[in-house]
């Protein structure tokens, strides 16, 4: 039995990679636990195990005892303790093994799918490839062999949880090391790498041997080397960039294939302003900003791409904005702009020592005061933009309702005078609906969506707090509203005008068209000025211009 126990310990040590000391300690602890359960009144129980002979000696209160006397229940207890100790030791061994491989490339076999995750067998244990770590658009099949890197290793209960990734930038790095011997031999080094998994990657490489072209070695003859990497990445596009210590050279290389005219570096903000021609602007930015975004990650600087005209406009606007800050003169504003500070937000995040050391003639007190004022103005500017937008919309809506009420009052006065309009004339459906409801401009239901109605109502001007933005509703906007009503036959409330006008209205409209044609004037009467309501003649009715039966260009009545 002793020989068998030694052989079993050696077998578990080789198969599970568990140290022998841990196995022997587990056996000794299990026998001691079983003896305490069998002899609960014993004061002290000691168990010794000889790893050479496999003999097990146990003493209880100084008296030698035979472990065979413990019985079946105690033996079952010892078995459970041994299993638990061995599992803990196996977990620790697996954790130490795969923890050392964190970030390394491994190959496994797809076993099954659990939700969106893929379970991959790595030989000794299973790993999980979450949905978020899978390349977009890829599909996997059972028994398919895939490559991934070990992203994380965790202890979860009695098991080890290994998380794989195929979207991490190190996955591309490991594939380059696998496919390109010069990188594995460290003749060519990957200095920087930026990736958007499934779409595009940028890799900056350099060579310590001047005789070896880093970019050419990575591409291979007719692209054979890079093709294997692209196939593994499911067709992901890879740009190989030549590394250079100078940002003036590296940034144009990173933005290829776009042609760059000039690169201006703003060291205080870590920003680079890149000037390009108009025909290269879209190419430099890339689809959905992908090219400039990856280039920015690659070089570690914020990159802003613009044309020379756009830069001039931004500089001029920035100088005027900084001049509004108290204590900032034109010369100081220009110095701030020269350092790449182009907005209140840029100025508000500046460090005081950096400003004092960079801008000549600026004291620490002045810098502190300027930064504090810029921070306040940046907050006011960010809060003011949505408020102006809502107030402008509310003001335009109020102007529409006010003009509607004025038109309704004009209809009442016209109907009261028999010389100006016949008694049998029908009023315009739009104005009739307004008069019937008895709603004034302030009582009409809002035409805005319910969720925006409250926000617009807050911005409406009042007598106590007049809003200057409400006066910006131009006459052109009011004329456009009237023209849309006249063209499409819709009222301001959005209801379609479908009632047929009276015969007198049609006759008045025909007379207007006839007089205009005979006089050689325009095809239709000129629209009245919004400031002064038009005077109504005895031959025309004020509702005729909104009649749906008159064409917008003064044509015949349908």
BELMOQUI-V431200 format. One record per residue. RES is the residue in one small letter. SS is DSSP state (@ for helix, = for strand, . for the rest). PHI is phi in whole degrees, 0 to 359 (* if undefined). BURIAL is + if it has 16 or more other ideal C-beta (glycine too) atoms within 10 Angstrom, else -. Layout:
# BELMOQUI-V431200
res ss phi burial
RES SS PHI BURIAL
RES SS PHI BURIAL
This chain:
# BELMOQUI-V431200
res ss phi burial
x . * -
x @ 295 -
x @ 295 -
x @ 296 -
x @ 294 +
x @ 294 +
x @ 295 -
x @ 295 -
x @ 298 +
x @ 296 -
x @ 295 -
x @ 294 +
x @ 299 -
x @ 284 -
x @ 285 -
x @ 264 +
x . 59 -
x . 256 +
x . 300 -
x @ 296 -
x @ 298 -
x @ 292 +
x @ 294 +
x @ 295 +
x @ 295 -
x @ 293 +
x @ 295 +
x @ 298 +
x @ 294 +
x @ 292 +
x @ 293 +
x @ 294 +
x @ 295 +
x @ 294 +
x @ 293 +
x @ 295 -
x @ 287 -
x @ 281 +
x . 241 +
x . 293 -
x . 272 -
x . 290 -
x . 279 -
x . 217 -
x = 229 +
x = 237 -
x = 231 +
x = 235 -
x = 233 +
x . 265 -
x . 292 -
x . 279 -
x . 263 -
x . 78 +
x . 281 -
x = 240 +
x = 248 -
x = 227 +
x = 231 -
x = 236 +
x . 55 -
x . 83 -
x = 255 -
x = 293 -
x = 228 +
x . 262 -
x @ 301 +
x @ 292 -
x @ 278 -
x @ 292 +
x . 95 -
x @ 288 -
x @ 294 -
x @ 293 +
x @ 295 -
x @ 295 -
x @ 296 +
x @ 298 +
x @ 297 -
x @ 296 -
x @ 294 +
x @ 297 +
x @ 298 -
x @ 296 -
x @ 296 +
x @ 294 +
x @ 293 -
x @ 296 -
x @ 293 +
x @ 294 +
x @ 298 +
x @ 296 -
x @ 293 +
x @ 295 +
x @ 298 +
x @ 296 -
x @ 294 -
x @ 278 +
x @ 294 -
x . 290 -
x . 263 -
x . 301 -
x . 89 -
x . 271 -
x = 275 +
x = 232 +
x = 238 -
x = 219 +
x = 243 -
x = 292 +
x = 259 -
x = 201 -
x = 236 -
x = 235 -
x . 67 -
x . 267 -
x = 273 +
x = 245 +
x = 268 +
x = 241 +
x = 271 -
x . 256 +
x . 108 -
x . 280 -
x . 206 -
x = 259 +
x = 237 +
x = 241 -
x = 248 +
x . 296 -
x @ 297 -
x @ 292 -
x @ 258 +
x . 263 +
x . 292 +
x . 303 -
x . 91 -
x . 277 -
x . 229 -
x . 237 -
x . 228 -
x . 301 -
x . 69 -
x . 277 -
x = 270 -
x = 229 +
x = 249 +
x = 198 +
x = 255 +
x = 279 +
x = 274 +
x = 207 -
x = 227 +
x = 226 -
x = 265 -
x = 234 -
x . 65 -
x . 267 -
x = 237 -
x = 245 +
x = 260 +
x = 249 +
x = 253 +
x = 259 +
x = 211 +
x . 242 +
x . 254 +
x . 291 +
x @ 300 +
x @ 295 +
x @ 296 +
x @ 293 +
x @ 299 +
x @ 292 +
x @ 294 +
x @ 297 +
x @ 295 +
x @ 283 -
x @ 269 +
x . 243 +
x @ 298 -
x @ 298 +
x @ 286 +
x @ 296 -
x . 275 -
x . 64 -
x . 282 +
x = 247 +
x = 244 -
x = 270 +
x = 275 +
x = 205 +
x = 210 +
x = 230 +
x = 214 +
x = 239 +
x . 303 +
x . 87 +
x . 237 +
x = 201 +
x = 223 +
x = 234 +
x = 236 +
x = 260 +
x = 235 +
x = 213 +
x = 238 +
x . 275 -
x . 254 -
x . 294 -
x . 280 -
x . 251 -
x . 277 -
x @ 296 +
x @ 292 +
x @ 295 -
x @ 294 +
x @ 287 +
x @ 286 +
x . 84 -
x @ 292 -
x @ 55 -
x @ 74 -
x @ 292 -
x @ 291 +
x @ 291 +
x @ 295 -
x @ 297 -
x @ 291 +
x @ 297 +
x @ 296 -
x @ 293 +
x . 267 +
x . 61 -
x . 83 -
x . 294 +
x = 283 -
x = 235 +
x = 255 +
x = 261 +
x = 251 +
x = 279 +
x . 284 +
x . 212 +
x . 291 -
x . 273 -
x @ 292 +
x @ 296 -
x @ 260 -
x @ 291 +
x @ 296 +
x @ 299 +
x @ 295 +
x @ 290 +
x . 269 +
x . 300 +
x . 270 -
x . 286 +
x . 265 -
x . 255 +
x . 272 -
x = 204 -
x = 235 +
x = 245 -
x = 258 -
x = 247 +
x . 289 -
x . 295 +
x . 255 +
x . 65 -
x = 237 +
x = 239 +
x = 261 +
x = 250 +
x = 260 +
x . 225 +
x . 283 -
x @ 298 -
x @ 284 -
x @ 256 +
x @ 295 -
x @ 293 -
x @ 291 +
x @ 290 +
x @ 287 +
x . 85 +
x @ 294 -
x @ 55 -
x @ 71 -
x @ 290 -
x @ 294 +
x @ 288 +
x @ 293 +
x @ 292 +
x @ 297 +
x @ 295 +
x @ 294 +
x @ 292 +
x @ 270 +
x . 81 -
x . 235 +
x = 286 -
x = 244 +
x = 243 +
x = 254 +
x = 203 +
x . 272 -
x @ 296 -
x @ 295 -
x @ 296 -
x @ 296 +
x @ 298 -
x @ 295 -
x @ 295 +
x @ 295 -
x @ 298 -
x @ 293 -
x @ 293 +
x @ 297 +
x @ 294 -
x @ 292 +
x @ 291 +
x @ 292 -
x . 286 -
x . 284 +
x . 294 -
x . 93 -
x . 252 +
x . 266 -
x @ 298 -
x @ 296 -
x @ 292 +
x @ 297 +
x @ 293 -
x @ 294 +
x @ 297 +
x @ 293 +
x @ 298 -
x . 273 +
x . 88 +
x . 273 +
x . 242 +
x . 204 -
x @ 298 +
x @ 297 -
x @ 297 +
x @ 289 +
x @ 289 +
x . 262 -
x . 284 +
x . 277 -
x @ 300 -
x @ 299 -
x @ 295 -
x @ 295 +
x @ 295 +
x @ 284 -
x @ 266 +
x . 265 +
x . 287 -
x . 84 -
x . 258 +
x . 277 -
x @ 293 -
x @ 295 -
x @ 298 +
x @ 297 +
x @ 297 -
x @ 294 -
x @ 293 +
x @ 295 +
x @ 295 -
x @ 293 +
x @ 295 +
x @ 295 -
x @ 295 -
x @ 291 +
x @ 294 +
x @ 294 -
x @ 296 -
x @ 294 -
x @ 291 -
x @ 281 -
x @ 280 -
x @ 298 -
x @ 293 -
x @ 293 -
x @ 295 -
x @ 296 -
x @ 293 +
x @ 295 +
x @ 294 +
x @ 293 +
x @ 293 +
x @ 295 +
x @ 296 +
x @ 294 +
x @ 295 +
x @ 297 +
x @ 296 +
x @ 293 +
x @ 294 -
x @ 294 +
x @ 295 +
x @ 294 +
x @ 296 -
x @ 295 +
x @ 294 +
x @ 295 -
x @ 296 +
x @ 295 +
x @ 295 -
x @ 291 -
x @ 292 +
x @ 291 -
x @ 285 -
x . 258 -
x . 291 -
x . 284 -
x . 269 +
x . 215 +
x . 294 -
x . 290 -
x . 272 -
x . 293 +
x . 267 -
x . 281 +
x . 296 +
x @ 302 +
x @ 294 +
x @ 290 +
x @ 296 -
x @ 295 +
x @ 295 +
x @ 291 +
x @ 293 -
x @ 286 -
x . 70 -
x . 264 +
x . 272 -
x . 297 +
x . 277 -
x . 259 -
x . 289 +
x . 299 -
x . 293 -
x . 272 -
x . 281 +
x . 297 -
x @ 304 -
x @ 289 -
x @ 258 -
x @ 295 -
x @ 294 -
x @ 296 +
x @ 289 +
x @ 295 -
x @ 294 -
x . 268 +
x . 293 +
x . 289 +
x . 236 -
x . 292 -
x . 286 -
x . 229 -
x . 294 -
x . 256 +
x @ 295 -
x @ 290 +
x @ 292 +
x @ 279 -
x @ 272 -
x . 293 +
x . 282 -
x @ 293 -
x @ 296 -
x @ 294 -
x @ 295 +
x @ 295 -
x @ 296 -
x @ 296 +
x @ 295 +
x @ 293 -
x @ 294 -
x @ 294 +
x @ 289 +
x @ 280 -
x @ 254 -
x . 67 +
x = 237 -
x . 278 +
x . 292 +
x . 278 -
x . 92 -
x . 272 -
x = 281 -
x . 275 +
x . 240 -
x . 286 -
x . 276 -
x . 291 +
x . 288 +
x @ 295 -
x @ 295 -
x @ 296 +
x @ 295 +
x @ 296 -
x @ 296 +
x @ 296 +
x @ 297 -
x @ 294 -
x @ 297 +
x @ 295 +
x @ 296 -
x @ 297 -
x @ 293 -
x @ 291 -
x @ 293 -
x @ 281 -
x . 75 -
x . 276 -
x . 289 -
x . 293 -
x . 209 +
x . 297 +
x . 294 -
x . 295 -
x . 290 -
x . 291 -
x . 293 +
x . 290 -
x . 242 -
x . 295 -
x . 291 -
x . 279 -
x . 271 +
x . 271 -
x . 286 -
x . 269 -
x . 243 +
x . 254 +
x . 297 +
x . 273 +
x @ 294 +
x @ 289 +
x @ 255 +
x . 290 +
x . 289 +
x . 273 -
x . 262 +
x . 287 -
x . 297 -
x . 259 -
x . 77 +
x . 279 -
x . 290 -
x . 284 -
x . 280 -
